[in-house]
Amino acid sequence: MKLDWMQNHRVMVEKMIKYGNAYATGYAKQRNFGTSEEFSPSQIQTFEYILESEDRNEKMSEMAIRLGVSRSTFSKNVNTLMGLGMLEKFRRVGNRKDIFVKPTDKGREIYATYVNFVKEVCFNEMFRIADEISAEDRERFIKILDIFAESFLWYFSGEQESKKPKETDLLVKIS
């Protein structure tokens, strides 16, 4: 059966699905990525968001939302990274509710080794090709990926009814 509804976008959709499936396969698998410690892509993403948020003093719950993972997944990743000595948790004086996390020196060293490894193995060729794309086309591509991701996040959130109109809501009576 030919999937005409995708028109000339079939190959792009296929490659996005292939990437999603490949990523899902390894998302939670522990590897050393050329480092002294083993962690998963999910855990290193958590670490990266913590590094990027360091100057903003974001709470863990805020970072989880930005990353698009549940608070429990984010917290589990933080606990694993703490066990590896890569993170430390803090609370503000007088506020036991809000938890903040900061990278340790060991975490920064492990991350630097990880970056060198993953850049060589995964990103150098992709960045080389991406450098040939105009800034406008890069922004369009980013928007495509964001729409695709947001659609999945919305659909699998279980809140579809509250965010998208029901088909019956789209019916207009003809007089």
Wavefront OBJ file of the C-alpha trace (Angstrom):
o trace
v 0.000 0.000 0.000
v 1.421 3.370 -0.982
v 1.276 5.974 1.770
v 0.184 8.967 -0.302
v -0.807 11.065 2.688
v 2.872 11.846 3.338
v 3.316 13.153 -0.212
v 6.997 13.842 -0.918
v 7.896 13.792 2.826
v 8.006 9.993 3.215
v 11.794 9.724 3.293
v 12.103 12.529 5.881
v 9.466 10.903 8.110
v 11.155 7.521 7.682
v 14.523 8.957 8.765
v 12.950 10.717 11.768
v 11.319 7.436 12.809
v 14.580 5.542 12.265
v 16.387 8.061 14.491
v 13.668 7.806 17.154
v 13.840 4.015 17.152
v 17.644 3.990 17.261
v 17.635 6.465 20.137
v 14.937 4.552 22.019
v 17.028 1.377 21.716
v 19.958 2.931 23.574
v 18.212 5.577 25.696
v 18.564 3.750 29.007
v 21.591 1.549 28.262
v 24.644 2.168 30.401
v 27.899 2.656 28.477
v 31.223 4.262 29.310
v 31.413 6.579 26.246
v 35.195 6.603 26.596
v 34.931 7.617 30.264
v 35.819 5.992 33.557
v 32.134 5.724 34.530
v 29.126 4.180 32.814
v 25.906 6.131 32.277
v 23.030 6.237 29.812
v 22.174 8.853 27.175
v 19.211 9.792 29.385
v 21.525 10.417 32.328
v 24.057 12.431 30.323
v 21.241 14.605 28.943
v 20.197 15.277 32.516
v 23.774 16.235 33.344
v 23.951 18.543 30.311
v 20.767 20.353 31.327
v 22.163 20.803 34.820
v 25.395 22.235 33.374
v 23.445 24.601 31.121
v 21.201 25.709 33.981
v 23.987 26.256 36.476
v 23.865 30.064 36.307
v 20.047 30.159 36.400
v 19.651 28.180 39.622
v 16.756 26.213 38.122
v 14.958 23.745 40.316
v 15.052 20.085 39.334
v 11.352 20.165 38.462
v 11.912 23.068 36.042
v 14.769 21.273 34.310
v 12.677 18.100 33.951
v 9.958 20.068 32.179
v 12.461 21.733 29.850
v 14.049 18.364 29.027
v 10.629 16.798 28.401
v 10.944 13.979 30.940
v 8.944 13.174 34.044
v 10.128 14.495 37.382
v 10.647 10.928 38.568
v 12.876 10.103 35.572
v 14.870 13.283 36.110
v 15.206 12.533 39.830
v 16.274 8.940 39.148
v 18.941 10.185 36.719
v 20.154 12.745 39.273
v 20.439 10.049 41.931
v 22.446 7.812 39.594
v 24.768 10.699 38.691
v 25.182 11.533 42.375
v 26.150 7.904 42.983
v 28.839 8.305 40.328
v 30.117 11.415 42.104
v 29.125 13.680 39.206
v 26.503 15.791 41.037
v 25.699 17.237 44.443
v 22.273 18.265 45.760
v 21.554 21.478 47.642
v 18.647 23.212 49.362
v 18.357 26.877 50.167
v 18.380 27.788 53.831
v 14.789 27.941 55.053
v 13.401 26.103 51.993
v 13.352 22.316 52.262
v 11.062 21.874 49.265
v 13.119 23.175 46.342
v 16.132 21.042 45.423
v 19.030 22.290 43.328
v 21.835 20.230 41.831
v 25.340 21.253 40.861
v 28.050 19.375 38.924
v 31.136 18.271 40.827
v 34.676 18.671 39.526
v 34.682 14.925 38.835
v 31.438 15.317 36.861
v 32.965 18.074 34.762
v 36.028 15.924 34.003
v 33.897 12.926 33.016
v 31.703 15.161 30.861
v 34.737 16.635 29.050
v 35.924 13.112 28.205
v 32.402 12.162 27.084
v 32.188 15.233 24.812
v 35.443 14.377 23.048
v 34.290 10.798 22.507
v 30.738 11.506 21.337
v 31.805 14.384 19.102
v 34.168 12.102 17.234
v 31.813 9.122 17.063
v 28.483 10.871 16.444
v 28.577 14.580 15.768
v 31.590 15.725 13.706
v 30.183 14.546 10.362
v 26.689 15.790 11.195
v 28.046 19.224 12.184
v 30.123 19.392 8.995
v 26.998 18.874 6.883
v 24.910 21.188 9.076
v 27.498 23.948 8.585
v 26.614 23.886 4.875
v 22.936 24.667 5.588
v 21.756 28.261 5.689
v 20.684 29.651 9.052
v 17.099 29.967 7.758
v 16.970 26.332 6.629
v 18.523 25.226 9.927
v 15.756 27.086 11.800
v 13.114 25.407 9.624
v 14.621 21.998 10.310
v 14.704 22.723 14.034
v 11.058 23.743 13.886
v 10.159 20.494 12.078
v 11.912 18.436 14.752
v 10.277 20.460 17.528
v 6.780 20.015 16.062
v 7.419 16.269 15.716
v 8.666 15.979 19.314
v 5.862 18.132 20.754
v 3.278 16.011 18.922
v 4.679 12.866 20.514
v 4.909 14.471 23.957
v 1.328 15.721 23.670
v -0.063 12.440 22.378
v 1.615 10.226 24.943
v 0.930 12.581 27.853
v -2.608 11.227 28.170
v -4.019 14.762 28.050
v -5.126 14.749 24.432
v -8.736 15.582 25.221
v -7.860 18.828 26.977
v -5.444 20.128 24.341
v -6.831 19.147 20.944
v -10.427 19.604 19.808
v -12.521 16.500 19.442
v -13.576 15.661 15.925
v -17.190 16.326 16.878
v -16.212 19.827 18.057
v -15.081 20.572 14.530
v -18.518 19.913 13.033
v -20.506 22.934 12.014
v -24.227 22.603 11.347
v -25.216 23.601 7.849
v -28.539 25.435 7.659
l 1 2 3 4 5 6 7 8 9 10 11 12 13 14 15 16 17 18 19 20 21 22 23 24 25 26 27 28 29 30 31 32 33 34 35 36 37 38 39 40 41 42 43 44 45 46 47 48 49 50 51 52 53 54 55 56 57 58 59 60 61 62 63 64 65 66 67 68 69 70 71 72 73 74 75 76 77 78 79 80 81 82 83 84 85 86 87 88 89 90 91 92 93 94 95 96 97 98 99 100 101 102 103 104 105 106 107 108 109 110 111 112 113 114 115 116 117 118 119 120 121 122 123 124 125 126 127 128 129 130 131 132 133 134 135 136 137 138 139 140 141 142 143 144 145 146 147 148 149 150 151 152 153 154 155 156 157 158 159 160 161 162 163 164 165 166 167 168 169 170 171 172 173 174 175
